[in-house]
Amino acid sequence: IISADHGCDPTFPGTDHTREYVPVLAFGAGVAPGSIGRRASFADIGQSLARHLRVTPLAHGESFL
């Protein structure tokens, strides 16, 4: 899984984080091709990693795997 921790609007003149949406790329055995859509939370990445690694589910997030 490759992602970013925040998004930035290239037209914004300052240095603040200006976008809530970030790209997510996932590849590997058991990962279906296609869009995972707009997720409700950045915690979905952590929950997906927990599922993939077969560890105890986290308190927040929903796996997209």
Secondary structure, DSSP 4 states (H G I P E B T S, - for coil): -EE-S-B--TT-SSSS--BS---EE--STT--SS-----S-THHHHHHHHHHTT-PPPSS-----
